[in-house]
Amino acid sequence: MASRRMETKPVITCLKTLLVVYSFVFWITGAILLAVGLWGKFILGPYISLIAENSTNAPYVLIGTGTTIIVFGLFGCFATCRGSPWMLKLYAMFLSLVFLAELVAGISGFVFRHEIKGTFLRTYNEAVQNYNAQDERSIAVDNVQRSLRCCGVLNYTSWFSSVYYPVNGIPPSCCANISDCNSSDLRNATIAPTKIHQQGCYELVTAFIETNMGIIAGVTFGIAFSQLIGMLLACCLSRFITANQYEMV
C-alpha cells in the first residue's frame, strides 16, 4: 500500500503542475476577453451600432465572460494547489460549460455569417439615408469611409437619396484628397465623382467578414477544445487525490 502511495505522488505532482500552468493560460484568456470587451465598448461602439439593428450587448457579454474566466482561473489555481477533489470537480464543470458556450458561439457565427452580412447591408443603408453628420451612426459612417477609403453603400450614388445630400452634397469623408475637395464640389453631381472614392463600403466590409470568418471560427473552436484538456487534467487530478486519500486510510 505504501509503495502505491509513493508511485501516485509523482503523478499527482505532475498533474498539479500541468493544471496550474493551464489555469494560468486560461486566466490570460479571460484577461484578453475582458480587454477586447472594454475595447469594443469604448472604441468600436459606433462601428458595432452599424452592424446591429438594435443596441448590442456583445461588449458586455465579452466583459462578463472575461471577468468570470479570470475569477475561475484563479479558483482553478487555488483548487489545484490545495488539492481539493470537490473544488477540482467544480472547476472541471465550469470548463465544460465554457466549452459548450464557445462551441455554440463559433458554430453560430460561421453558420449565420450571411445573415450578418444581410443585416449590415440593411442597417448601413439606413445609416446613410438618415445621415446628418452629428449622431453616433453618422460619425461611424464617416469613420468607416475614411478608414476603408470607400464611399456609400454599394458606391457613391447611395448618397444621392440621402436626406443629407440635397443641402450638403456628399460627405467630406468620401473625399480621396481632402485638400482638393470642397463643399461646392461635393454638391455637384458631375464634379463630385472625380473627387471621391469609387468603391462602396459594403463590399469591403463583407469581403473582410467572409475572408476572416473561417479564421475566427477556427480560433474559437481551438480555444473551446483546449477546455477539454483542462477538464481532463482536473478530473484526473481529483481522481488520483481521492484514491490516494483512501489508500492512506
Backbone as JSON, one array per atom type, in Angstrom:
{
  "sequence": "MASRRMETKPVITCLKTLLVVYSFVFWITGAILLAVGLWGKFILGPYISLIAENSTNAPYVLIGTGTTIIVFGLFGCFATCRGSPWMLKLYAMFLSLVFLAELVAGISGFVFRHEIKGTFLRTYNEAVQNYNAQDERSIAVDNVQRSLRCCGVLNYTSWFSSVYYPVNGIPPSCCANISDCNSSDLRNATIAPTKIHQQGCYELVTAFIETNMGIIAGVTFGIAFSQLIGMLLACCLSRFITANQYEMV",
  "N": [[0.83, -1.2, 0.0], [1.92, 1.25, 0.8], [3.9, 1.53, -1.13], [2.35, 1.96, -3.39], [1.28, 4.46, -2.8], [3.6, 5.96, -2.93], [4.13, 5.74, -5.62], [1.98, 7.09, -6.66], [2.18, 9.76, -5.83], [4.2, 11.23, -7.41], [2.78, 11.34, -9.83], [0.55, 12.85, -9.11], [1.83, 15.27, -8.46], [2.87, 15.96, -10.96], [0.48, 16.27, -12.45], [-0.65, 18.37, -11.02], [1.16, 20.43, -11.55], [0.87, 20.71, -14.35], [-1.85, 21.46, -14.46], [-1.89, 23.86, -13.06], [-0.33, 25.44, -14.75], [-1.98, 25.36, -17.01], [-4.28, 26.62, -15.94], [-3.28, 29.15, -15.52], [-2.81, 30.02, -18.14], [-5.44, 29.91, -19.0], [-6.5, 31.91, -17.39], [-5.21, 34.13, -18.5], [-6.46, 34.12, -20.99], [-9.03, 34.92, -20.21], [-8.43, 37.52, -19.34], [-7.72, 38.66, -21.78], [-10.17, 38.51, -23.18], [-11.68, 40.22, -21.56], [-10.31, 42.64, -21.99], [-10.76, 42.94, -24.76], [-13.53, 43.19, -24.73], [-13.86, 45.64, -23.31], [-12.51, 47.3, -25.08], [-14.15, 47.01, -27.33], [-16.48, 48.18, -26.31], [-15.8, 50.89, -25.74], [-14.26, 51.82, -27.89], [-15.02, 50.56, -30.34], [-17.72, 50.91, -30.34], [-19.37, 52.72, -32.01], [-18.98, 51.48, -34.56], [-20.02, 48.94, -34.16], [-22.65, 49.61, -33.8], [-23.48, 50.03, -36.38], [-23.66, 47.53, -37.47], [-25.43, 46.09, -35.92], [-28.97, 45.88, -35.64], [-30.41, 46.78, -33.47], [-29.42, 48.09, -30.25], [-26.51, 46.47, -29.17], [-25.45, 43.83, -26.99], [-23.01, 42.68, -27.08], [-20.32, 43.63, -26.33], [-20.66, 43.76, -23.53], [-21.18, 41.11, -22.95], [-18.7, 39.95, -23.57], [-17.12, 41.28, -21.67], [-18.29, 40.36, -19.28], [-17.9, 37.56, -19.58], [-15.09, 37.43, -19.73], [-14.39, 38.43, -17.19], [-15.53, 36.47, -15.55], [-14.05, 34.21, -16.33], [-11.51, 34.98, -15.49], [-11.89, 34.99, -12.69], [-12.55, 32.26, -12.22], [-10.27, 31.12, -13.26], [-8.36, 31.84, -11.36], [-9.56, 30.52, -9.25], [-9.22, 27.9, -10.12], [-6.42, 27.62, -9.95], [-6.13, 27.89, -7.17], [-7.66, 25.69, -6.27], [-6.17, 23.62, -7.33], [-3.65, 23.87, -6.08], [-4.41, 23.51, -3.43], [-5.43, 20.98, -3.59], [-8.03, 19.95, -3.51], [-10.56, 17.68, -4.04], [-13.37, 18.15, -4.58], [-13.41, 20.83, -5.29], [-11.84, 20.74, -7.59], [-13.5, 19.19, -9.22], [-15.64, 20.95, -9.49], [-14.36, 22.97, -10.87], [-13.74, 21.62, -13.25], [-16.36, 21.23, -14.15], [-17.12, 23.86, -14.67], [-15.35, 24.46, -16.77], [-16.38, 22.75, -18.7], [-18.82, 23.97, -19.23], [-17.95, 26.4, -20.31], [-16.7, 25.4, -22.56], [-18.91, 24.37, -24.05], [-20.37, 26.75, -24.46], [-18.58, 28.31, -26.01], [-18.32, 26.66, -28.21], [-20.93, 26.65, -29.29], [-21.12, 29.4, -29.87], [-19.09, 29.7, -31.81], [-20.01, 28.01, -33.9], [-22.47, 29.22, -34.45], [-21.7, 31.78, -35.33], [-20.33, 31.12, -37.68], [-22.28, 29.78, -39.22], [-24.31, 31.69, -39.48], [-23.17, 33.77, -40.87], [-23.86, 34.87, -43.35], [-26.32, 35.96, -42.8], [-25.53, 37.94, -41.05], [-24.16, 39.6, -42.82], [-26.32, 40.41, -44.43], [-27.83, 41.82, -42.56], [-26.05, 43.87, -41.98], [-25.99, 45.2, -44.47], [-28.59, 46.24, -44.57], [-28.78, 47.86, -42.22], [-26.6, 49.59, -42.55], [-27.29, 50.89, -44.88], [-29.56, 52.25, -43.98], [-28.32, 53.96, -42.16], [-26.86, 55.59, -43.89], [-28.93, 56.76, -45.41], [-30.24, 58.27, -43.47], [-28.32, 60.0, -42.59], [-26.71, 62.65, -40.81], [-24.39, 63.82, -40.06], [-23.86, 64.19, -37.39], [-24.99, 62.53, -35.32], [-24.41, 59.35, -33.56], [-24.34, 57.12, -35.33], [-23.92, 58.39, -37.77], [-21.4, 59.51, -37.4], [-20.0, 57.14, -37.18], [-20.32, 56.14, -39.77], [-18.78, 58.02, -41.18], [-16.25, 57.44, -40.1], [-15.87, 54.81, -41.02], [-15.81, 55.24, -43.81], [-13.57, 56.88, -44.08], [-11.47, 55.3, -43.0], [-11.55, 52.92, -44.52], [-11.42, 53.91, -47.02], [-13.62, 54.31, -48.78], [-16.94, 54.83, -50.22], [-20.29, 55.49, -49.59], [-22.89, 52.92, -49.78], [-23.16, 50.69, -51.79], [-21.89, 52.12, -53.77], [-20.82, 55.53, -54.45], [-23.22, 56.64, -55.33], [-25.2, 55.99, -53.58], [-25.52, 58.07, -51.84], [-27.06, 59.96, -53.1], [-29.74, 59.66, -52.6], [-29.94, 60.27, -49.98], [-31.0, 62.08, -47.04], [-29.29, 64.04, -46.41], [-27.95, 64.86, -48.67], [-29.33, 66.77, -50.56], [-28.93, 69.36, -49.49], [-26.27, 69.5, -48.52], [-24.67, 67.88, -50.11], [-22.37, 65.24, -50.98], [-20.82, 63.62, -48.18], [-17.75, 64.92, -46.7], [-16.08, 62.88, -45.84], [-15.9, 61.06, -47.83], [-14.04, 61.95, -49.6], [-11.23, 61.59, -51.72], [-8.92, 63.05, -51.61], [-8.67, 65.27, -49.24], [-7.76, 67.89, -49.23], [-8.19, 68.73, -51.77], [-10.89, 68.95, -52.18], [-13.79, 70.46, -51.95], [-16.79, 71.93, -50.47], [-18.57, 72.86, -52.44], [-17.83, 71.35, -54.67], [-18.63, 68.82, -53.77], [-21.34, 69.05, -53.78], [-21.94, 69.05, -56.39], [-23.1, 66.99, -58.82], [-21.73, 66.18, -61.06], [-19.0, 66.87, -60.81], [-18.29, 65.85, -58.3], [-17.99, 62.92, -58.39], [-15.39, 62.69, -59.4], [-13.78, 63.4, -57.37], [-13.98, 61.78, -55.19], [-13.93, 58.59, -53.38], [-14.44, 55.62, -55.25], [-15.28, 53.03, -54.69], [-17.75, 51.11, -52.96], [-18.63, 50.83, -49.44], [-19.84, 48.57, -48.39], [-19.06, 46.31, -49.85], [-16.33, 46.09, -49.18], [-16.39, 45.7, -46.38], [-17.92, 43.33, -46.11], [-16.33, 41.57, -47.56], [-14.15, 41.41, -45.91], [-15.36, 40.19, -43.68], [-16.12, 37.7, -44.79], [-13.63, 36.66, -45.53], [-12.24, 36.47, -43.11], [-13.9, 35.08, -41.38], [-13.65, 32.29, -41.33], [-11.14, 32.01, -40.13], [-11.61, 33.21, -37.65], [-13.6, 31.49, -36.65], [-12.11, 29.12, -36.54], [-10.15, 29.75, -34.61], [-11.83, 30.16, -32.42], [-12.95, 27.58, -32.12], [-10.59, 26.21, -31.55], [-9.8, 27.35, -29.08], [-12.02, 26.56, -27.63], [-11.85, 23.71, -27.65], [-9.55, 23.46, -26.23], [-10.4, 23.64, -23.68], [-11.13, 21.08, -23.08], [-8.77, 19.82, -22.42], [-8.14, 21.01, -19.97], [-10.39, 20.14, -18.49], [-9.95, 17.36, -18.51], [-7.48, 17.19, -17.15], [-8.21, 18.27, -14.63], [-10.19, 16.45, -13.76], [-8.73, 14.02, -13.72], [-6.75, 14.63, -11.82], [-8.33, 15.07, -9.55], [-9.36, 12.49, -9.23], [-7.03, 10.97, -8.74], [-6.11, 12.18, -6.37], [-8.24, 11.62, -4.64], [-8.17, 8.81, -4.66], [-5.66, 8.43, -3.53], [-6.07, 9.44, -0.98], [-7.87, 7.56, 0.06], [-6.24, 5.36, 0.12], [-4.55, 5.99, 2.12], [-6.02, 5.69, 4.36]],
  "CA": [[0.0, 0.0, 0.0], [2.83, 2.4, 0.88], [4.57, 1.68, -2.42], [1.4, 2.56, -4.33], [1.23, 5.89, -2.5], [4.85, 6.55, -3.44], [4.0, 5.81, -7.08], [0.91, 8.03, -7.0], [2.57, 11.14, -5.53], [4.79, 11.92, -8.57], [1.73, 11.59, -10.82], [-0.23, 13.98, -8.6], [2.67, 16.46, -8.6], [2.93, 16.29, -12.38], [-0.83, 16.78, -12.84], [-0.82, 19.69, -10.39], [1.98, 21.39, -12.31], [0.22, 20.94, -15.64], [-3.12, 22.16, -14.29], [-1.58, 25.25, -12.67], [0.09, 26.13, -15.99], [-3.18, 25.52, -17.83], [-5.15, 27.62, -15.31], [-2.68, 30.47, -15.76], [-3.11, 30.35, -19.55], [-6.89, 30.15, -19.02], [-6.67, 33.23, -16.77], [-4.78, 35.11, -19.51], [-7.55, 34.16, -21.98], [-10.07, 35.76, -19.63], [-7.96, 38.91, -19.36], [-7.8, 39.12, -23.17], [-11.59, 38.72, -23.47], [-12.08, 41.43, -20.84], [-9.73, 43.78, -22.71], [-11.48, 43.07, -26.03], [-14.86, 43.71, -24.41], [-13.73, 47.06, -23.0], [-12.15, 47.96, -26.34], [-15.35, 47.04, -28.15], [-17.44, 49.1, -25.73], [-15.4, 52.29, -25.78], [-13.63, 52.19, -29.17], [-15.75, 50.05, -31.5], [-19.15, 51.1, -30.16], [-20.04, 53.24, -33.21], [-18.95, 50.52, -35.66], [-20.95, 47.86, -33.82], [-24.01, 50.12, -33.99], [-23.82, 49.93, -37.8], [-23.91, 46.12, -37.8], [-26.6, 45.63, -35.17], [-30.2, 46.64, -35.86], [-30.68, 47.43, -32.19], [-28.21, 48.16, -29.43], [-26.0, 45.13, -28.94], [-24.83, 43.58, -25.69], [-21.81, 41.88, -27.31], [-19.19, 44.03, -25.48], [-20.94, 43.4, -22.15], [-21.02, 39.65, -22.86], [-17.26, 39.69, -23.51], [-16.62, 41.76, -20.37], [-18.76, 39.42, -18.26], [-17.23, 36.28, -19.77], [-13.69, 37.59, -19.36], [-14.3, 38.56, -15.73], [-15.84, 35.15, -14.97], [-12.92, 33.32, -16.59], [-10.43, 35.41, -14.59], [-12.21, 34.52, -11.34], [-12.45, 30.8, -12.17], [-8.87, 30.76, -13.47], [-7.74, 31.93, -10.04], [-10.13, 29.44, -8.46], [-8.57, 26.67, -10.56], [-5.08, 27.57, -9.36], [-6.3, 27.65, -5.73], [-8.13, 24.32, -6.08], [-5.07, 22.71, -7.66], [-2.63, 23.95, -5.01], [-4.97, 22.93, -2.21], [-5.66, 19.56, -3.81], [-9.39, 19.61, -3.07], [-11.27, 16.97, -5.12], [-14.66, 18.75, -4.95], [-13.1, 22.07, -6.0], [-11.38, 20.36, -8.92], [-14.67, 18.77, -9.99], [-16.37, 22.18, -9.81], [-13.57, 23.64, -11.91], [-13.97, 20.86, -14.48], [-17.72, 21.51, -14.58], [-17.12, 25.2, -15.27], [-14.67, 24.36, -18.06], [-17.29, 22.1, -19.65], [-19.8, 24.98, -19.62], [-17.26, 27.33, -21.2], [-16.5, 24.66, -23.82], [-20.19, 24.33, -24.77], [-20.72, 28.11, -24.86], [-17.7, 28.73, -27.1], [-18.64, 25.82, -29.37], [-22.17, 27.18, -29.85], [-20.82, 30.72, -30.42], [-18.32, 29.52, -33.04], [-20.88, 27.44, -34.93], [-23.49, 30.22, -34.81], [-21.07, 32.84, -36.12], [-19.99, 30.61, -39.01], [-23.5, 29.44, -39.95], [-25.13, 32.86, -39.73], [-22.36, 34.86, -41.4], [-24.59, 35.52, -44.44], [-27.35, 36.77, -42.16], [-24.83, 39.12, -40.53], [-23.91, 40.46, -43.98], [-27.59, 40.99, -44.82], [-28.18, 42.82, -41.55], [-25.17, 45.01, -42.17], [-26.44, 45.93, -45.66], [-29.8, 46.97, -44.24], [-28.53, 48.9, -41.22], [-25.68, 50.59, -43.08], [-28.07, 51.68, -45.84], [-30.38, 53.15, -43.17], [-27.44, 54.99, -41.6], [-26.54, 56.52, -44.98], [-30.14, 57.5, -45.78], [-30.59, 59.2, -42.37], [-27.06, 60.66, -42.19], [-26.79, 64.08, -40.51], [-23.03, 64.23, -39.7], [-23.76, 64.54, -35.98], [-25.3, 61.46, -34.38], [-23.4, 58.29, -33.41], [-24.26, 56.33, -36.55], [-23.34, 59.22, -38.83], [-19.96, 59.58, -37.12], [-19.47, 55.81, -37.5], [-20.25, 56.07, -41.24], [-17.61, 58.81, -41.57], [-15.05, 56.69, -39.71], [-15.72, 53.68, -41.94], [-15.44, 55.75, -45.13], [-12.19, 57.37, -44.04], [-10.52, 54.23, -42.72], [-11.56, 51.94, -45.6], [-11.3, 54.65, -48.28], [-14.78, 53.92, -49.58], [-17.98, 55.85, -50.21], [-21.63, 54.96, -49.77], [-23.13, 51.51, -49.5], [-22.62, 49.96, -52.94], [-20.97, 53.11, -54.34], [-21.14, 56.89, -54.02], [-24.59, 57.03, -55.71], [-26.09, 55.77, -52.43], [-25.73, 59.35, -51.15], [-27.99, 60.81, -53.84], [-31.07, 59.53, -51.99], [-29.83, 60.58, -48.55], [-31.6, 63.35, -46.63], [-28.18, 64.98, -46.25], [-27.4, 65.29, -49.97], [-29.89, 67.95, -51.23], [-28.41, 70.62, -48.95], [-24.84, 69.46, -48.25], [-23.94, 67.05, -51.05], [-21.73, 64.02, -50.45], [-19.98, 63.95, -47.02], [-16.3, 65.07, -46.94], [-15.37, 61.64, -45.51], [-15.75, 60.29, -49.07], [-13.02, 62.57, -50.43], [-9.97, 60.88, -51.91], [-7.91, 64.01, -51.15], [-9.48, 66.27, -48.55], [-7.28, 69.24, -49.56], [-8.66, 69.06, -53.12], [-12.29, 68.53, -52.15], [-14.53, 71.47, -51.19], [-18.22, 71.68, -50.33], [-19.26, 73.11, -53.71], [-17.57, 70.17, -55.5], [-19.4, 67.69, -53.26], [-22.75, 69.26, -54.12], [-22.06, 68.97, -57.85], [-23.19, 65.57, -59.19], [-20.8, 65.9, -62.15], [-17.62, 67.01, -60.33], [-18.07, 65.05, -57.09], [-17.43, 61.58, -58.63], [-13.95, 62.74, -59.71], [-13.06, 63.81, -56.16], [-14.27, 60.87, -54.08], [-13.65, 57.16, -53.56], [-15.43, 55.0, -56.12], [-15.74, 51.74, -54.19], [-18.68, 51.14, -51.85], [-18.12, 50.28, -48.19], [-20.43, 47.26, -48.12], [-18.22, 45.26, -50.47], [-15.08, 45.95, -48.42], [-16.67, 45.14, -45.06], [-18.36, 41.93, -46.25], [-15.17, 40.79, -48.01], [-13.36, 41.17, -44.7], [-16.09, 39.21, -42.88], [-16.04, 36.4, -45.46], [-12.25, 36.19, -45.52], [-11.74, 36.2, -41.77], [-14.82, 34.3, -40.57], [-13.08, 30.96, -41.14], [-10.05, 32.12, -39.16], [-12.21, 33.48, -36.34], [-14.25, 30.26, -36.21], [-11.06, 28.17, -36.21], [-9.56, 30.15, -33.33], [-12.85, 29.9, -31.4], [-13.01, 26.13, -31.89], [-9.34, 25.83, -30.91], [-9.89, 27.73, -27.67], [-13.06, 25.73, -27.0], [-11.37, 22.35, -27.42], [-8.49, 23.49, -25.21], [-11.05, 23.43, -22.39], [-11.17, 19.63, -22.82], [-7.52, 19.48, -21.75], [-8.31, 21.4, -18.58], [-11.36, 19.24, -17.88], [-9.3, 16.06, -18.32], [-6.49, 17.32, -16.09], [-8.89, 18.46, -13.35], [-10.84, 15.19, -13.37], [-7.7, 13.03, -13.39], [-6.12, 15.02, -10.56], [-9.31, 14.81, -8.49], [-9.45, 11.05, -9.04], [-5.8, 10.49, -8.11], [-6.06, 12.65, -4.99], [-9.24, 10.85, -3.88], [-7.65, 7.44, -4.5], [-4.52, 8.48, -2.59], [-6.61, 9.64, 0.35], [-8.44, 6.29, 0.51], [-5.16, 4.4, 0.38], [-3.89, 6.39, 3.38], [-6.88, 5.34, 5.48]],
  "C": [[0.86, 1.24, 0.0], [3.52, 2.63, -0.45], [3.64, 2.29, -3.46], [1.26, 4.04, -4.1], [2.46, 6.59, -3.03], [4.79, 6.7, -4.95], [2.99, 6.88, -7.5], [1.35, 9.47, -6.83], [3.25, 11.85, -6.69], [3.77, 12.24, -9.65], [0.9, 12.8, -10.41], [0.54, 15.28, -8.76], [2.73, 16.93, -10.04], [1.61, 16.89, -12.85], [-1.09, 18.16, -12.26], [-0.06, 20.76, -11.17], [1.32, 21.74, -13.63], [-1.06, 21.76, -15.49], [-2.91, 23.61, -13.86], [-1.17, 26.06, -13.9], [-1.12, 26.38, -16.87], [-4.08, 26.61, -17.27], [-4.61, 29.02, -15.52], [-2.96, 30.94, -17.19], [-4.6, 30.67, -19.69], [-7.2, 31.52, -18.45], [-6.29, 34.33, -17.76], [-5.85, 35.25, -20.6], [-8.69, 35.04, -21.49], [-9.69, 37.23, -19.65], [-8.04, 39.49, -20.77], [-9.25, 39.4, -23.55], [-12.11, 39.99, -22.79], [-11.58, 42.67, -21.56], [-10.45, 44.03, -24.03], [-12.87, 43.64, -25.8], [-14.83, 45.2, -24.1], [-13.39, 47.87, -24.24], [-13.37, 48.09, -27.25], [-16.37, 48.04, -27.64], [-17.05, 50.55, -25.98], [-14.82, 52.74, -27.12], [-14.48, 51.79, -30.36], [-17.26, 50.23, -31.4], [-19.87, 51.64, -31.39], [-20.07, 52.26, -34.37], [-19.94, 49.39, -35.41], [-22.38, 48.32, -34.05], [-24.44, 50.06, -35.45], [-24.18, 48.51, -38.19], [-25.18, 45.62, -37.13], [-27.81, 46.51, -35.45], [-30.59, 47.4, -34.61], [-29.38, 47.49, -31.4], [-27.78, 46.75, -29.07], [-25.33, 45.01, -27.58], [-23.52, 42.81, -25.83], [-20.63, 42.32, -26.44], [-19.41, 43.63, -24.02], [-20.81, 41.89, -21.94], [-19.54, 39.29, -22.75], [-16.68, 40.11, -22.17], [-17.02, 40.79, -19.26], [-18.07, 38.08, -18.35], [-15.78, 36.35, -19.34], [-13.5, 37.67, -17.86], [-14.54, 37.21, -15.05], [-14.67, 34.18, -15.15], [-11.73, 33.68, -15.7], [-10.65, 34.86, -13.18], [-12.02, 33.01, -11.25], [-11.04, 30.32, -12.49], [-8.1, 30.79, -12.17], [-8.26, 30.81, -9.13], [-9.49, 28.1, -8.82], [-7.18, 26.52, -9.98], [-5.16, 27.25, -7.87], [-6.7, 26.21, -5.47], [-7.02, 23.32, -6.34], [-4.03, 22.69, -6.55], [-3.13, 23.32, -3.72], [-5.21, 21.44, -2.35], [-7.02, 19.09, -3.34], [-10.15, 18.94, -4.2], [-12.56, 17.66, -5.55], [-14.46, 20.08, -5.68], [-12.65, 21.78, -7.43], [-12.53, 19.91, -9.81], [-15.52, 19.98, -10.4], [-15.67, 22.94, -10.93], [-13.75, 22.95, -13.26], [-15.36, 21.11, -15.04], [-17.8, 22.88, -15.25], [-16.46, 25.18, -16.64], [-15.57, 23.72, -19.12], [-18.35, 23.09, -20.12], [-19.19, 25.99, -20.58], [-17.05, 26.68, -22.56], [-17.77, 24.67, -24.66], [-20.56, 25.72, -25.29], [-19.89, 28.57, -26.06], [-17.98, 27.93, -28.38], [-19.9, 26.34, -30.07], [-21.92, 28.53, -30.52], [-20.07, 30.61, -31.75], [-19.17, 29.0, -34.18], [-21.9, 28.47, -35.4], [-22.9, 31.31, -35.69], [-20.77, 32.38, -37.53], [-21.25, 30.36, -39.84], [-24.27, 30.69, -40.36], [-24.34, 34.04, -40.3], [-23.08, 35.6, -42.54], [-25.72, 36.4, -43.89], [-26.75, 38.05, -41.6], [-24.57, 40.11, -41.66], [-25.2, 41.14, -44.43], [-28.04, 42.08, -43.85], [-27.34, 44.06, -41.7], [-25.6, 45.85, -43.37], [-27.65, 46.8, -45.33], [-29.52, 48.13, -43.28], [-27.59, 49.98, -41.73], [-26.4, 51.48, -44.1], [-28.97, 52.68, -45.09], [-29.55, 54.29, -42.6], [-27.07, 56.03, -42.64], [-27.75, 57.38, -45.32], [-30.49, 58.56, -44.74], [-29.38, 59.97, -41.84], [-27.28, 62.15, -41.93], [-25.45, 64.66, -40.04], [-22.84, 64.51, -38.22], [-24.01, 63.37, -35.03], [-24.26, 60.33, -34.45], [-23.23, 57.48, -34.7], [-23.62, 57.11, -37.69], [-21.83, 59.34, -38.65], [-19.3, 58.25, -37.46], [-19.34, 55.64, -39.01], [-19.03, 56.84, -41.74], [-16.31, 58.06, -41.26], [-14.79, 55.52, -40.65], [-15.23, 54.16, -43.3], [-14.0, 56.25, -45.17], [-11.2, 56.21, -43.91], [-10.42, 53.22, -43.86], [-11.41, 52.58, -46.98], [-12.39, 54.2, -49.26], [-15.84, 55.01, -49.48], [-19.34, 55.22, -50.48], [-21.76, 53.49, -49.44], [-22.54, 50.64, -50.61], [-21.64, 50.82, -53.73], [-21.45, 54.5, -53.93], [-22.57, 57.31, -54.36], [-25.59, 56.78, -54.59], [-26.44, 57.09, -51.74], [-26.76, 60.23, -51.84], [-29.4, 60.78, -53.25], [-31.07, 59.82, -50.5], [-30.48, 61.93, -48.25], [-30.53, 64.45, -46.51], [-27.78, 65.61, -47.58], [-28.01, 66.56, -50.57], [-29.31, 69.28, -50.77], [-26.88, 70.62, -48.91], [-24.02, 68.68, -49.27], [-23.41, 65.79, -50.4], [-20.84, 64.41, -49.27], [-18.49, 64.03, -47.35], [-15.51, 63.78, -46.66], [-15.19, 60.74, -46.74], [-14.58, 60.79, -49.92], [-11.75, 61.73, -50.51], [-8.81, 61.74, -51.43], [-8.64, 65.2, -50.56], [-9.04, 67.69, -48.89], [-7.76, 69.69, -50.94], [-10.14, 68.7, -53.26], [-13.08, 69.53, -51.3], [-16.03, 71.19, -51.25], [-18.99, 71.89, -51.64], [-19.06, 71.94, -54.68], [-18.46, 69.0, -55.08], [-20.89, 67.83, -53.51], [-23.02, 69.15, -55.62], [-22.0, 67.5, -58.29], [-22.24, 65.2, -60.31], [-19.35, 65.91, -61.66], [-17.32, 66.05, -59.18], [-17.49, 63.66, -57.37], [-15.94, 61.57, -58.94], [-13.12, 63.05, -58.48], [-13.15, 62.79, -55.02], [-13.88, 59.44, -54.42], [-14.79, 56.52, -54.35], [-16.03, 53.73, -55.53], [-16.68, 51.92, -53.0], [-18.13, 50.44, -50.62], [-18.65, 48.87, -47.91], [-19.56, 46.14, -48.66], [-16.95, 45.02, -49.66], [-15.32, 45.28, -47.08], [-17.05, 43.67, -45.16], [-17.23, 41.03, -46.75], [-14.29, 40.45, -46.82], [-14.03, 40.1, -43.83], [-15.93, 37.81, -43.47], [-14.64, 35.81, -45.37], [-11.81, 35.72, -44.13], [-12.66, 35.36, -40.91], [-14.29, 32.9, -40.31], [-11.98, 30.96, -40.1], [-10.61, 32.31, -37.76], [-12.88, 32.22, -35.79], [-13.22, 29.22, -35.79], [-10.42, 28.47, -34.87], [-10.54, 29.85, -32.19], [-12.93, 28.42, -31.08], [-11.74, 25.64, -31.18], [-9.35, 26.13, -29.43], [-10.89, 26.85, -26.94], [-12.53, 24.34, -26.68], [-10.2, 22.31, -26.43], [-9.08, 23.3, -23.82], [-11.1, 21.94, -22.04], [-9.91, 19.18, -22.09], [-7.62, 19.8, -20.27], [-9.28, 20.5, -17.84], [-10.72, 17.9, -17.56], [-8.29, 16.11, -17.18], [-7.15, 17.43, -14.72], [-9.54, 17.17, -12.86], [-9.83, 14.13, -12.96], [-7.05, 13.35, -12.05], [-7.05, 14.75, -9.39], [-9.38, 13.32, -8.18], [-8.22, 10.5, -8.33], [-5.71, 10.92, -6.65], [-7.03, 11.87, -4.12], [-8.74, 9.43, -3.63], [-6.51, 7.41, -3.49], [-4.99, 8.66, -1.16], [-7.19, 8.35, 0.91], [-7.35, 5.29, 0.87], [-4.46, 4.73, 1.7], [-4.71, 5.99, 4.59], [-6.57, 3.9, 5.97]]
}
